[in-house]
């Protein structure tokens, strides 16, 4: 699939400069940038979809973990302290 992009002159200059600094072509640089953006957006979309699935499950079952317990658990883990994983329970 052939694609033609019309880049503003300042963007074209930046691409050329950055590509040269990385010892690659402007074409290869733009392909890598597009690939990186596509992967980033796909990851973001999956993250949001997983959040929606989990929220729906929480609403359906009524089970959840209060945010302050989650944050306390994660903070203890990050500090290398012993931490007991909080258990889901009915949230009212």
N, C-alpha and C positions, 0 to 999 in steps of 0.2 A: 504494500500500500504506500503510494507516494504521497507525501504531505509537503505543502509549501507554507512556510511561516514568514510573515512580514514583521520583522523586528524593528523597533524604533532604533535609530542610529546609536543612541547611548547604550542600549542593551547589546547591540551587535558588537560595539567596541569592547564592552566588558567581557562578553563571551570570548572574543578573540584573545584578549589579554589573559584571561584566566586559563583558557585552553593552552596557550603558549607556555604559561608558567607550569602547567602540568604535563608539558611535552606531549600534547595530543592535538587533534584537530578540533576545530569549532564544531563540526558535525558530531564527532564522538562525544565531545563535552555535552552538547545539547541532548544527545540520546541518553547519556547517563543521567542527566538532570531530570529528563522526562520519566525515565524508568524509576528513579528514586521517588519522585513525586507520586507516581501511580502506586507504587508499593506502600508509601506512607498513607495515602488516602484509603487504600484497600484495608490496611491495618486499622485505621481509624474507624472505618465503616463496620468492621467486624467487632471492634471494641464496643461501639454503640449498640450493635445488634445483640451482643452478649449481655450488655447492661439491661436492655429492654426485656430479654428473655428472663433474666434473673428477677427483675422487678415484677414481671407478670407471675412468676412462680411464687414470689413472696406474697403478692396480693392474693393468689389462689390458695396458698396453704396457711397464710397468716404467720409463718415462721420467719424470723430474722434475727439479726444481732445488732444491738444498739451501736451507733457510730462511735460513741466514746469508748466502748469496750474494744472495738476494732482498732481504734487509734492507739489505745494503751498497749494492746497486744503488739502492734507493729512497732511502736516506739521501743518497747522492751527488747524485741528481736533485733532491731537496728543497733541498739546499745550493747548487744551481746549478753543480755540478761536472760535468765530463765523466764519462759512465758508459756502459760497454759492457753491453748487455743480456745477462744470462746465458743460456746455451743449455741446453735440457733434455738430460739424459744418463741412462744407465741407473743407477738407484739400487738399491743392494744392502742 
